């Protein structure tokens, strides 16, 4: 005689729904959006079918559509022409540069949209690195000053959440102080705390043409073999004043999301990165995986692991499906 029959709790859709432990809703999503200079242009990214780079005018329209679908938070990434790049990423804090213009334009049209930024030198750096380079070395403390200027320019332009993605030491404390000194005590920081030196960023670097011009990012991004190091990074970010901790990539690092969510009492965000998106799209285009089901299962895995928010290129598709 079997006393315990777990299948009884799976016997109908109603009971299955009743006992469901985790759910994905549109409130969980942060939608990353790529931007280009110019007007009235929208270019599809070859390695990310369905994802585009938009000029600001069309980006505003896209955000309007997403707001109607219930997506409220957006993260912006700039694609900057080679002639605007230099060794100190000056364009990144230009008040009239693409990034700041986009923030102001979106906020003017949709004040209710929550805008998250990316703080890192790479899209603006002639070296394609996240920090200042000297003799092949990525300098830490010199880079902090640039990051502070970027964060401040973004806050001045209306950013709600600053997202440092560079992995320099001490950046959260440095940026928090810069923001507070300028009176932006209400601007949040979502730290890319456990950001790994991953092979899953390839399509993103295509989208922004931001691949490193030499070497790799292993002296600042984390070793995929490590999880204790993620606890140290998260602890520092927490102490330095981060409001959210992010793990990136997402799917290959669910254990890291789980570990951070068990050890920290501030929200954890999963970044379901470009390579994860590209993998599913490629398989779906070949008829090897069912796009919608695999997508929802992937998104659910982040919630199950303990993430409260998900940065994902699937946000719009998933929002349409959930409606
Ligand atoms: C910039 C940055 C990267 C991503 C987000 N911010 C690329 C990198 O570190 O090389 C990757 C996101 C993705 O792959 O979707 N520092």
py3Dmol code that shows the C-alpha trace and the ligand (Angstrom):
import py3Dmol

protein = """\
ATOM      1  CA  UNK A   1       0.000   0.000   0.000  1.00  0.00           C
ATOM      2  CA  UNK A   2       1.343   3.410  -0.961  1.00  0.00           C
ATOM      3  CA  UNK A   3       0.419   6.013   1.654  1.00  0.00           C
ATOM      4  CA  UNK A   4       2.182   8.876  -0.026  1.00  0.00           C
ATOM      5  CA  UNK A   5       1.245   9.338  -3.663  1.00  0.00           C
ATOM      6  CA  UNK A   6       2.702  12.685  -4.837  1.00  0.00           C
ATOM      7  CA  UNK A   7       0.839  12.284  -8.142  1.00  0.00           C
ATOM      8  CA  UNK A   8      -2.461  13.124  -6.348  1.00  0.00           C
ATOM      9  CA  UNK A   9      -1.283  16.759  -6.273  1.00  0.00           C
ATOM     10  CA  UNK A  10      -0.816  16.684 -10.034  1.00  0.00           C
ATOM     11  CA  UNK A  11      -4.128  15.089 -10.983  1.00  0.00           C
ATOM     12  CA  UNK A  12      -5.853  18.142 -12.497  1.00  0.00           C
ATOM     13  CA  UNK A  13      -4.959  21.557 -13.858  1.00  0.00           C
ATOM     14  CA  UNK A  14      -6.790  23.226 -10.957  1.00  0.00           C
ATOM     15  CA  UNK A  15      -4.861  21.326  -8.309  1.00  0.00           C
ATOM     16  CA  UNK A  16      -1.605  21.812 -10.166  1.00  0.00           C
ATOM     17  CA  UNK A  17      -2.242  25.552 -10.239  1.00  0.00           C
ATOM     18  CA  UNK A  18      -3.155  25.543  -6.548  1.00  0.00           C
ATOM     19  CA  UNK A  19       0.094  23.903  -5.471  1.00  0.00           C
ATOM     20  CA  UNK A  20       2.337  25.851  -7.816  1.00  0.00           C
ATOM     21  CA  UNK A  21       5.263  27.253  -5.846  1.00  0.00           C
ATOM     22  CA  UNK A  22       6.604  29.835  -8.287  1.00  0.00           C
ATOM     23  CA  UNK A  23       5.162  32.047 -10.986  1.00  0.00           C
ATOM     24  CA  UNK A  24       6.475  34.298 -13.681  1.00  0.00           C
ATOM     25  CA  UNK A  25       4.610  37.566 -14.118  1.00  0.00           C
ATOM     26  CA  UNK A  26       5.205  40.621 -16.243  1.00  0.00           C
ATOM     27  CA  UNK A  27       6.218  42.486 -13.059  1.00  0.00           C
ATOM     28  CA  UNK A  28       9.390  40.400 -12.921  1.00  0.00           C
ATOM     29  CA  UNK A  29      10.766  41.638 -16.227  1.00  0.00           C
ATOM     30  CA  UNK A  30      13.410  44.185 -17.083  1.00  0.00           C
ATOM     31  CA  UNK A  31      13.662  44.559 -20.876  1.00  0.00           C
ATOM     32  CA  UNK A  32      17.121  45.342 -22.317  1.00  0.00           C
ATOM     33  CA  UNK A  33      16.990  47.653 -25.344  1.00  0.00           C
ATOM     34  CA  UNK A  34      19.757  48.547 -27.796  1.00  0.00           C
ATOM     35  CA  UNK A  35      20.127  52.063 -29.194  1.00  0.00           C
ATOM     36  CA  UNK A  36      21.847  53.637 -32.180  1.00  0.00           C
ATOM     37  CA  UNK A  37      22.402  57.193 -33.278  1.00  0.00           C
ATOM     38  CA  UNK A  38      20.327  58.812 -36.013  1.00  0.00           C
ATOM     39  CA  UNK A  39      16.626  58.850 -36.805  1.00  0.00           C
ATOM     40  CA  UNK A  40      13.944  56.474 -37.939  1.00  0.00           C
ATOM     41  CA  UNK A  41      16.164  53.404 -38.029  1.00  0.00           C
ATOM     42  CA  UNK A  42      15.625  49.936 -36.643  1.00  0.00           C
ATOM     43  CA  UNK A  43      18.217  47.217 -37.339  1.00  0.00           C
ATOM     44  CA  UNK A  44      17.796  43.584 -36.400  1.00  0.00           C
ATOM     45  CA  UNK A  45      20.763  41.966 -34.625  1.00  0.00           C
ATOM     46  CA  UNK A  46      21.801  38.960 -36.694  1.00  0.00           C
ATOM     47  CA  UNK A  47      22.618  36.704 -33.745  1.00  0.00           C
ATOM     48  CA  UNK A  48      19.498  37.761 -31.814  1.00  0.00           C
ATOM     49  CA  UNK A  49      16.449  37.300 -34.067  1.00  0.00           C
ATOM     50  CA  UNK A  50      13.585  39.568 -32.970  1.00  0.00           C
ATOM     51  CA  UNK A  51      15.894  42.013 -31.143  1.00  0.00           C
ATOM     52  CA  UNK A  52      16.741  45.367 -32.726  1.00  0.00           C
ATOM     53  CA  UNK A  53      18.872  48.438 -32.329  1.00  0.00           C
ATOM     54  CA  UNK A  54      16.606  51.490 -32.387  1.00  0.00           C
ATOM     55  CA  UNK A  55      17.183  55.176 -32.922  1.00  0.00           C
ATOM     56  CA  UNK A  56      15.722  57.151 -30.023  1.00  0.00           C
ATOM     57  CA  UNK A  57      12.520  58.154 -31.868  1.00  0.00           C
ATOM     58  CA  UNK A  58      11.657  54.508 -32.598  1.00  0.00           C
ATOM     59  CA  UNK A  59      12.853  53.387 -29.186  1.00  0.00           C
ATOM     60  CA  UNK A  60      10.254  55.644 -27.579  1.00  0.00           C
ATOM     61  CA  UNK A  61       7.554  53.953 -29.703  1.00  0.00           C
ATOM     62  CA  UNK A  62       8.824  50.516 -28.704  1.00  0.00           C
ATOM     63  CA  UNK A  63       8.723  51.496 -25.026  1.00  0.00           C
ATOM     64  CA  UNK A  64       5.146  52.711 -25.479  1.00  0.00           C
ATOM     65  CA  UNK A  65       4.158  49.290 -26.858  1.00  0.00           C
ATOM     66  CA  UNK A  66       5.922  47.511 -24.010  1.00  0.00           C
ATOM     67  CA  UNK A  67       4.220  49.695 -21.389  1.00  0.00           C
ATOM     68  CA  UNK A  68       0.862  48.704 -22.910  1.00  0.00           C
ATOM     69  CA  UNK A  69       1.885  45.073 -22.423  1.00  0.00           C
ATOM     70  CA  UNK A  70       2.681  45.754 -18.761  1.00  0.00           C
ATOM     71  CA  UNK A  71       6.488  45.883 -18.968  1.00  0.00           C
ATOM     72  CA  UNK A  72       7.530  48.805 -16.810  1.00  0.00           C
ATOM     73  CA  UNK A  73      11.300  48.583 -16.471  1.00  0.00           C
ATOM     74  CA  UNK A  74      13.847  48.960 -19.255  1.00  0.00           C
ATOM     75  CA  UNK A  75      17.613  48.756 -19.403  1.00  0.00           C
ATOM     76  CA  UNK A  76      19.376  50.747 -22.139  1.00  0.00           C
ATOM     77  CA  UNK A  77      22.535  49.828 -24.063  1.00  0.00           C
ATOM     78  CA  UNK A  78      24.190  52.175 -26.564  1.00  0.00           C
ATOM     79  CA  UNK A  79      25.853  51.298 -29.852  1.00  0.00           C
ATOM     80  CA  UNK A  80      28.296  54.112 -30.520  1.00  0.00           C
ATOM     81  CA  UNK A  81      30.211  54.783 -33.736  1.00  0.00           C
ATOM     82  CA  UNK A  82      33.961  54.096 -33.678  1.00  0.00           C
ATOM     83  CA  UNK A  83      34.876  57.803 -34.058  1.00  0.00           C
ATOM     84  CA  UNK A  84      33.143  58.629 -30.739  1.00  0.00           C
ATOM     85  CA  UNK A  85      35.197  56.084 -28.803  1.00  0.00           C
ATOM     86  CA  UNK A  86      38.327  56.996 -26.855  1.00  0.00           C
ATOM     87  CA  UNK A  87      40.541  55.551 -24.119  1.00  0.00           C
ATOM     88  CA  UNK A  88      38.548  57.166 -21.289  1.00  0.00           C
ATOM     89  CA  UNK A  89      35.007  56.638 -22.617  1.00  0.00           C
ATOM     90  CA  UNK A  90      34.290  60.383 -22.621  1.00  0.00           C
ATOM     91  CA  UNK A  91      31.134  59.922 -24.681  1.00  0.00           C
ATOM     92  CA  UNK A  92      29.636  57.890 -21.838  1.00  0.00           C
ATOM     93  CA  UNK A  93      29.122  60.998 -19.721  1.00  0.00           C
ATOM     94  CA  UNK A  94      28.413  63.500 -22.470  1.00  0.00           C
ATOM     95  CA  UNK A  95      25.119  65.184 -21.459  1.00  0.00           C
ATOM     96  CA  UNK A  96      24.289  65.507 -25.188  1.00  0.00           C
ATOM     97  CA  UNK A  97      25.423  61.965 -26.014  1.00  0.00           C
ATOM     98  CA  UNK A  98      23.058  59.237 -27.210  1.00  0.00           C
ATOM     99  CA  UNK A  99      22.600  57.721 -23.767  1.00  0.00           C
ATOM    100  CA  UNK A 100      21.640  60.847 -21.878  1.00  0.00           C
ATOM    101  CA  UNK A 101      19.449  62.141 -24.729  1.00  0.00           C
ATOM    102  CA  UNK A 102      17.600  58.811 -24.752  1.00  0.00           C
ATOM    103  CA  UNK A 103      17.004  58.889 -20.986  1.00  0.00           C
ATOM    104  CA  UNK A 104      15.621  62.431 -21.128  1.00  0.00           C
ATOM    105  CA  UNK A 105      13.467  61.761 -24.204  1.00  0.00           C
ATOM    106  CA  UNK A 106      11.921  58.595 -22.771  1.00  0.00           C
ATOM    107  CA  UNK A 107      11.283  60.191 -19.376  1.00  0.00           C
ATOM    108  CA  UNK A 108       9.621  63.208 -21.005  1.00  0.00           C
ATOM    109  CA  UNK A 109       7.183  60.983 -22.909  1.00  0.00           C
ATOM    110  CA  UNK A 110       6.746  58.200 -20.327  1.00  0.00           C
ATOM    111  CA  UNK A 111       7.591  59.404 -16.813  1.00  0.00           C
ATOM    112  CA  UNK A 112       6.125  56.160 -15.448  1.00  0.00           C
ATOM    113  CA  UNK A 113       8.727  53.998 -17.214  1.00  0.00           C
ATOM    114  CA  UNK A 114      11.486  52.854 -14.859  1.00  0.00           C
ATOM    115  CA  UNK A 115      14.831  53.289 -16.580  1.00  0.00           C
ATOM    116  CA  UNK A 116      17.827  51.253 -15.604  1.00  0.00           C
ATOM    117  CA  UNK A 117      21.240  52.097 -17.020  1.00  0.00           C
ATOM    118  CA  UNK A 118      24.440  50.249 -17.750  1.00  0.00           C
ATOM    119  CA  UNK A 119      27.602  51.726 -16.268  1.00  0.00           C
ATOM    120  CA  UNK A 120      30.732  50.388 -17.932  1.00  0.00           C
ATOM    121  CA  UNK A 121      33.254  51.879 -20.327  1.00  0.00           C
ATOM    122  CA  UNK A 122      33.174  49.167 -22.999  1.00  0.00           C
ATOM    123  CA  UNK A 123      30.608  50.580 -25.474  1.00  0.00           C
ATOM    124  CA  UNK A 124      32.535  53.888 -25.486  1.00  0.00           C
ATOM    125  CA  UNK A 125      36.087  52.591 -25.101  1.00  0.00           C
ATOM    126  CA  UNK A 126      38.522  52.482 -28.005  1.00  0.00           C
ATOM    127  CA  UNK A 127      40.034  49.439 -26.237  1.00  0.00           C
ATOM    128  CA  UNK A 128      36.699  47.642 -25.868  1.00  0.00           C
ATOM    129  CA  UNK A 129      37.376  47.102 -22.166  1.00  0.00           C
ATOM    130  CA  UNK A 130      35.348  48.020 -19.098  1.00  0.00           C
ATOM    131  CA  UNK A 131      38.211  49.958 -17.561  1.00  0.00           C
ATOM    132  CA  UNK A 132      41.031  52.315 -18.479  1.00  0.00           C
ATOM    133  CA  UNK A 133      43.904  50.422 -20.084  1.00  0.00           C
ATOM    134  CA  UNK A 134      47.588  51.157 -19.434  1.00  0.00           C
ATOM    135  CA  UNK A 135      50.314  48.886 -20.827  1.00  0.00           C
ATOM    136  CA  UNK A 136      47.783  46.124 -21.285  1.00  0.00           C
ATOM    137  CA  UNK A 137      46.522  46.363 -17.696  1.00  0.00           C
ATOM    138  CA  UNK A 138      42.971  47.341 -16.711  1.00  0.00           C
ATOM    139  CA  UNK A 139      43.326  50.033 -14.053  1.00  0.00           C
ATOM    140  CA  UNK A 140      40.875  49.895 -11.167  1.00  0.00           C
ATOM    141  CA  UNK A 141      40.903  53.141  -9.194  1.00  0.00           C
ATOM    142  CA  UNK A 142      41.388  55.386 -12.232  1.00  0.00           C
ATOM    143  CA  UNK A 143      38.346  53.724 -13.799  1.00  0.00           C
ATOM    144  CA  UNK A 144      36.150  54.503 -10.785  1.00  0.00           C
ATOM    145  CA  UNK A 145      36.294  58.201 -11.623  1.00  0.00           C
ATOM    146  CA  UNK A 146      34.943  57.552 -15.118  1.00  0.00           C
ATOM    147  CA  UNK A 147      32.208  55.303 -13.748  1.00  0.00           C
ATOM    148  CA  UNK A 148      31.222  58.007 -11.256  1.00  0.00           C
ATOM    149  CA  UNK A 149      30.916  60.552 -14.066  1.00  0.00           C
ATOM    150  CA  UNK A 150      28.806  58.163 -16.136  1.00  0.00           C
ATOM    151  CA  UNK A 151      26.481  57.375 -13.229  1.00  0.00           C
ATOM    152  CA  UNK A 152      26.060  61.053 -12.404  1.00  0.00           C
ATOM    153  CA  UNK A 153      25.309  62.005 -16.024  1.00  0.00           C
ATOM    154  CA  UNK A 154      22.709  59.223 -16.147  1.00  0.00           C
ATOM    155  CA  UNK A 155      21.092  60.310 -12.875  1.00  0.00           C
ATOM    156  CA  UNK A 156      20.968  63.918 -14.104  1.00  0.00           C
ATOM    157  CA  UNK A 157      19.243  62.704 -17.273  1.00  0.00           C
ATOM    158  CA  UNK A 158      16.539  60.905 -15.287  1.00  0.00           C
ATOM    159  CA  UNK A 159      17.770  57.353 -14.625  1.00  0.00           C
ATOM    160  CA  UNK A 160      15.916  55.500 -11.860  1.00  0.00           C
ATOM    161  CA  UNK A 161      18.344  52.612 -11.361  1.00  0.00           C
ATOM    162  CA  UNK A 162      22.084  52.729 -12.048  1.00  0.00           C
ATOM    163  CA  UNK A 163      23.515  49.378 -13.182  1.00  0.00           C
ATOM    164  CA  UNK A 164      27.308  49.109 -12.823  1.00  0.00           C
ATOM    165  CA  UNK A 165      28.388  46.155 -14.992  1.00  0.00           C
ATOM    166  CA  UNK A 166      32.153  46.716 -15.056  1.00  0.00           C
ATOM    167  CA  UNK A 167      33.338  44.585 -12.085  1.00  0.00           C
ATOM    168  CA  UNK A 168      35.915  47.097 -10.823  1.00  0.00           C
ATOM    169  CA  UNK A 169      36.548  46.854  -7.070  1.00  0.00           C
ATOM    170  CA  UNK A 170      34.858  49.488  -4.921  1.00  0.00           C
ATOM    171  CA  UNK A 171      32.586  50.828  -7.642  1.00  0.00           C
ATOM    172  CA  UNK A 172      29.334  50.578  -5.732  1.00  0.00           C
ATOM    173  CA  UNK A 173      30.592  52.606  -2.772  1.00  0.00           C
ATOM    174  CA  UNK A 174      32.220  55.120  -5.090  1.00  0.00           C
ATOM    175  CA  UNK A 175      29.100  55.598  -7.226  1.00  0.00           C
ATOM    176  CA  UNK A 176      26.808  55.723  -4.163  1.00  0.00           C
ATOM    177  CA  UNK A 177      28.874  58.561  -2.767  1.00  0.00           C
ATOM    178  CA  UNK A 178      28.927  60.477  -6.051  1.00  0.00           C
ATOM    179  CA  UNK A 179      25.136  60.164  -6.325  1.00  0.00           C
ATOM    180  CA  UNK A 180      24.479  61.098  -2.697  1.00  0.00           C
ATOM    181  CA  UNK A 181      26.814  64.098  -2.816  1.00  0.00           C
ATOM    182  CA  UNK A 182      24.870  65.396  -5.801  1.00  0.00           C
ATOM    183  CA  UNK A 183      21.542  64.888  -4.021  1.00  0.00           C
ATOM    184  CA  UNK A 184      20.463  61.740  -5.897  1.00  0.00           C
ATOM    185  CA  UNK A 185      19.807  59.746  -2.739  1.00  0.00           C
ATOM    186  CA  UNK A 186      16.692  58.198  -4.311  1.00  0.00           C
ATOM    187  CA  UNK A 187      18.453  56.821  -7.367  1.00  0.00           C
ATOM    188  CA  UNK A 188      18.915  53.072  -6.866  1.00  0.00           C
ATOM    189  CA  UNK A 189      21.904  50.882  -7.674  1.00  0.00           C
ATOM    190  CA  UNK A 190      21.519  47.423  -9.157  1.00  0.00           C
ATOM    191  CA  UNK A 191      24.978  45.923  -9.031  1.00  0.00           C
ATOM    192  CA  UNK A 192      26.153  43.322 -11.489  1.00  0.00           C
ATOM    193  CA  UNK A 193      27.629  41.581  -8.444  1.00  0.00           C
ATOM    194  CA  UNK A 194      28.476  38.138  -9.737  1.00  0.00           C
ATOM    195  CA  UNK A 195      29.333  38.769 -13.344  1.00  0.00           C
ATOM    196  CA  UNK A 196      31.294  35.941 -14.884  1.00  0.00           C
ATOM    197  CA  UNK A 197      33.849  36.020 -17.716  1.00  0.00           C
ATOM    198  CA  UNK A 198      31.376  34.146 -19.873  1.00  0.00           C
ATOM    199  CA  UNK A 199      31.201  32.929 -23.449  1.00  0.00           C
ATOM    200  CA  UNK A 200      27.474  33.729 -23.420  1.00  0.00           C
ATOM    201  CA  UNK A 201      27.936  37.477 -24.098  1.00  0.00           C
ATOM    202  CA  UNK A 202      28.928  37.006 -27.755  1.00  0.00           C
ATOM    203  CA  UNK A 203      25.711  38.220 -29.421  1.00  0.00           C
ATOM    204  CA  UNK A 204      25.606  41.287 -27.138  1.00  0.00           C
ATOM    205  CA  UNK A 205      29.121  42.265 -28.173  1.00  0.00           C
ATOM    206  CA  UNK A 206      28.009  41.903 -31.823  1.00  0.00           C
ATOM    207  CA  UNK A 207      25.029  44.142 -31.094  1.00  0.00           C
ATOM    208  CA  UNK A 208      27.183  46.925 -29.660  1.00  0.00           C
ATOM    209  CA  UNK A 209      30.387  46.178 -31.527  1.00  0.00           C
ATOM    210  CA  UNK A 210      31.993  46.213 -28.074  1.00  0.00           C
ATOM    211  CA  UNK A 211      34.274  43.157 -28.051  1.00  0.00           C
ATOM    212  CA  UNK A 212      37.657  43.742 -26.376  1.00  0.00           C
ATOM    213  CA  UNK A 213      40.318  44.834 -28.897  1.00  0.00           C
ATOM    214  CA  UNK A 214      42.930  42.690 -27.115  1.00  0.00           C
ATOM    215  CA  UNK A 215      42.880  39.962 -24.493  1.00  0.00           C
ATOM    216  CA  UNK A 216      39.802  39.024 -22.506  1.00  0.00           C
ATOM    217  CA  UNK A 217      37.946  40.237 -19.409  1.00  0.00           C
ATOM    218  CA  UNK A 218      39.279  37.625 -17.001  1.00  0.00           C
ATOM    219  CA  UNK A 219      41.159  40.075 -14.749  1.00  0.00           C
ATOM    220  CA  UNK A 220      37.875  41.698 -13.747  1.00  0.00           C
ATOM    221  CA  UNK A 221      34.956  39.385 -14.566  1.00  0.00           C
ATOM    222  CA  UNK A 222      34.708  36.247 -12.422  1.00  0.00           C
ATOM    223  CA  UNK A 223      35.946  32.742 -13.084  1.00  0.00           C
ATOM    224  CA  UNK A 224      33.000  30.471 -14.027  1.00  0.00           C
ATOM    225  CA  UNK A 225      34.428  27.857 -11.658  1.00  0.00           C
ATOM    226  CA  UNK A 226      33.831  29.948  -8.526  1.00  0.00           C
ATOM    227  CA  UNK A 227      30.892  30.472  -6.205  1.00  0.00           C
ATOM    228  CA  UNK A 228      32.560  31.575  -2.923  1.00  0.00           C
ATOM    229  CA  UNK A 229      33.926  34.541  -4.800  1.00  0.00           C
ATOM    230  CA  UNK A 230      30.332  35.484  -5.680  1.00  0.00           C
ATOM    231  CA  UNK A 231      29.566  35.681  -1.959  1.00  0.00           C
ATOM    232  CA  UNK A 232      32.478  38.067  -1.433  1.00  0.00           C
ATOM    233  CA  UNK A 233      31.424  40.261  -4.362  1.00  0.00           C
ATOM    234  CA  UNK A 234      27.814  40.310  -3.129  1.00  0.00           C
ATOM    235  CA  UNK A 235      28.870  41.086   0.451  1.00  0.00           C
ATOM    236  CA  UNK A 236      30.977  44.042  -0.698  1.00  0.00           C
ATOM    237  CA  UNK A 237      28.185  45.384  -2.904  1.00  0.00           C
ATOM    238  CA  UNK A 238      25.696  45.027  -0.058  1.00  0.00           C
ATOM    239  CA  UNK A 239      27.964  46.841   2.392  1.00  0.00           C
ATOM    240  CA  UNK A 240      28.770  49.530  -0.184  1.00  0.00           C
ATOM    241  CA  UNK A 241      25.058  50.269  -0.610  1.00  0.00           C
ATOM    242  CA  UNK A 242      23.675  48.257  -3.535  1.00  0.00           C
ATOM    243  CA  UNK A 243      19.861  47.957  -3.572  1.00  0.00           C
ATOM    244  CA  UNK A 244      19.798  44.856  -5.784  1.00  0.00           C
ATOM    245  CA  UNK A 245      22.373  42.168  -6.549  1.00  0.00           C
ATOM    246  CA  UNK A 246      22.592  40.687 -10.016  1.00  0.00           C
ATOM    247  CA  UNK A 247      23.895  37.357 -11.250  1.00  0.00           C
ATOM    248  CA  UNK A 248      25.013  37.121 -14.849  1.00  0.00           C
ATOM    249  CA  UNK A 249      24.654  35.005 -16.969  1.00  0.00           C
ATOM    250  CA  UNK A 250      21.453  33.415 -15.676  1.00  0.00           C
ATOM    251  CA  UNK A 251      20.744  29.866 -16.737  1.00  0.00           C
ATOM    252  CA  UNK A 252      24.252  28.394 -16.350  1.00  0.00           C
ATOM    253  CA  UNK A 253      24.510  30.092 -12.907  1.00  0.00           C
ATOM    254  CA  UNK A 254      21.238  29.162 -11.179  1.00  0.00           C
ATOM    255  CA  UNK A 255      23.253  27.808  -8.256  1.00  0.00           C
ATOM    256  CA  UNK A 256      24.801  31.250  -7.778  1.00  0.00           C
ATOM    257  CA  UNK A 257      21.350  32.900  -7.809  1.00  0.00           C
ATOM    258  CA  UNK A 258      20.212  30.384  -5.204  1.00  0.00           C
ATOM    259  CA  UNK A 259      23.284  30.920  -3.030  1.00  0.00           C
ATOM    260  CA  UNK A 260      22.938  34.700  -3.088  1.00  0.00           C
ATOM    261  CA  UNK A 261      19.195  34.594  -2.438  1.00  0.00           C
ATOM    262  CA  UNK A 262      19.785  32.399   0.619  1.00  0.00           C
ATOM    263  CA  UNK A 263      22.508  34.662   1.965  1.00  0.00           C
ATOM    264  CA  UNK A 264      21.246  38.180   1.278  1.00  0.00           C
ATOM    265  CA  UNK A 265      18.027  39.913   2.183  1.00  0.00           C
ATOM    266  CA  UNK A 266      17.963  42.318  -0.739  1.00  0.00           C
ATOM    267  CA  UNK A 267      16.416  41.384  -4.114  1.00  0.00           C
ATOM    268  CA  UNK A 268      18.392  39.271  -6.559  1.00  0.00           C
ATOM    269  CA  UNK A 269      18.138  39.819 -10.311  1.00  0.00           C
ATOM    270  CA  UNK A 270      18.993  37.211 -12.933  1.00  0.00           C
ATOM    271  CA  UNK A 271      20.443  38.401 -16.238  1.00  0.00           C
ATOM    272  CA  UNK A 272      19.248  35.976 -18.896  1.00  0.00           C
ATOM    273  CA  UNK A 273      21.968  37.051 -21.330  1.00  0.00           C
ATOM    274  CA  UNK A 274      22.252  37.356 -25.097  1.00  0.00           C
ATOM    275  CA  UNK A 275      23.830  33.908 -25.607  1.00  0.00           C
ATOM    276  CA  UNK A 276      21.012  32.221 -23.722  1.00  0.00           C
ATOM    277  CA  UNK A 277      18.528  34.030 -25.944  1.00  0.00           C
ATOM    278  CA  UNK A 278      20.447  33.143 -29.113  1.00  0.00           C
ATOM    279  CA  UNK A 279      20.651  29.458 -28.148  1.00  0.00           C
ATOM    280  CA  UNK A 280      16.910  29.068 -27.772  1.00  0.00           C
ATOM    281  CA  UNK A 281      16.147  31.105 -30.903  1.00  0.00           C
ATOM    282  CA  UNK A 282      18.534  28.982 -32.979  1.00  0.00           C
ATOM    283  CA  UNK A 283      17.050  25.735 -31.680  1.00  0.00           C
ATOM    284  CA  UNK A 284      13.494  27.000 -32.202  1.00  0.00           C
ATOM    285  CA  UNK A 285      14.255  28.113 -35.776  1.00  0.00           C
ATOM    286  CA  UNK A 286      15.466  24.594 -36.498  1.00  0.00           C
ATOM    287  CA  UNK A 287      12.328  23.119 -34.987  1.00  0.00           C
ATOM    288  CA  UNK A 288      14.415  21.457 -32.273  1.00  0.00           C
ATOM    289  CA  UNK A 289      12.762  23.203 -29.324  1.00  0.00           C
ATOM    290  CA  UNK A 290       9.338  24.762 -28.839  1.00  0.00           C
ATOM    291  CA  UNK A 291      10.114  28.452 -28.350  1.00  0.00           C
ATOM    292  CA  UNK A 292       7.263  29.493 -26.053  1.00  0.00           C
ATOM    293  CA  UNK A 293       7.368  26.536 -23.706  1.00  0.00           C
ATOM    294  CA  UNK A 294      11.145  26.484 -23.405  1.00  0.00           C
ATOM    295  CA  UNK A 295      11.164  30.260 -22.868  1.00  0.00           C
ATOM    296  CA  UNK A 296       8.618  30.136 -20.030  1.00  0.00           C
ATOM    297  CA  UNK A 297      10.405  27.200 -18.417  1.00  0.00           C
ATOM    298  CA  UNK A 298      13.697  29.102 -18.578  1.00  0.00           C
ATOM    299  CA  UNK A 299      12.143  32.219 -17.039  1.00  0.00           C
ATOM    300  CA  UNK A 300      10.506  30.152 -14.304  1.00  0.00           C
ATOM    301  CA  UNK A 301      13.861  28.600 -13.391  1.00  0.00           C
ATOM    302  CA  UNK A 302      15.114  32.024 -12.300  1.00  0.00           C
ATOM    303  CA  UNK A 303      12.157  32.521  -9.973  1.00  0.00           C
ATOM    304  CA  UNK A 304      12.600  29.025  -8.545  1.00  0.00           C
ATOM    305  CA  UNK A 305      16.271  29.724  -7.890  1.00  0.00           C
ATOM    306  CA  UNK A 306      15.296  32.809  -5.901  1.00  0.00           C
ATOM    307  CA  UNK A 307      15.488  35.739  -8.310  1.00  0.00           C
ATOM    308  CA  UNK A 308      12.870  38.444  -7.909  1.00  0.00           C
ATOM    309  CA  UNK A 309      13.584  40.199 -11.204  1.00  0.00           C
ATOM    310  CA  UNK A 310      14.745  38.927 -14.596  1.00  0.00           C
ATOM    311  CA  UNK A 311      16.611  40.990 -17.159  1.00  0.00           C
ATOM    312  CA  UNK A 312      15.641  39.215 -20.345  1.00  0.00           C
ATOM    313  CA  UNK A 313      15.439  39.719 -24.104  1.00  0.00           C
ATOM    314  CA  UNK A 314      12.341  37.491 -23.935  1.00  0.00           C
ATOM    315  CA  UNK A 315      10.413  40.113 -21.915  1.00  0.00           C
ATOM    316  CA  UNK A 316       8.191  41.336 -24.738  1.00  0.00           C
ATOM    317  CA  UNK A 317       7.378  37.898 -26.157  1.00  0.00           C
ATOM    318  CA  UNK A 318       6.699  36.540 -22.697  1.00  0.00           C
ATOM    319  CA  UNK A 319       4.512  39.554 -21.819  1.00  0.00           C
ATOM    320  CA  UNK A 320       2.415  38.915 -24.950  1.00  0.00           C
ATOM    321  CA  UNK A 321       2.075  35.256 -24.001  1.00  0.00           C
ATOM    322  CA  UNK A 322       1.108  36.086 -20.402  1.00  0.00           C
ATOM    323  CA  UNK A 323      -1.561  38.604 -21.443  1.00  0.00           C
TER     324      UNK A 323
END
"""
ligand_1 = """\
16
LIG
C 28.979 45.631 -20.546
C 27.963 44.544 -20.592
C 28.032 43.282 -21.234
C 26.764 42.715 -21.097
C 25.980 43.612 -20.353
N 26.746 44.734 -20.026
C 29.102 42.637 -22.036
C 30.409 42.334 -21.468
O 30.660 42.445 -20.270
O 31.277 42.011 -22.277
C 26.322 41.388 -21.680
C 24.855 41.158 -21.761
C 24.413 40.048 -22.630
O 25.206 39.239 -23.152
O 23.190 39.955 -22.846
N 29.941 45.576 -19.565
"""
view = py3Dmol.view(width=600, height=400)
view.addModel(protein, "pdb")
view.setStyle({"model": 0}, {"cartoon": {"style": "trace"}})
view.addModel(ligand_1, "xyz")
view.setStyle({"model": 1}, {"stick": {}})
view.zoomTo()
view.show()
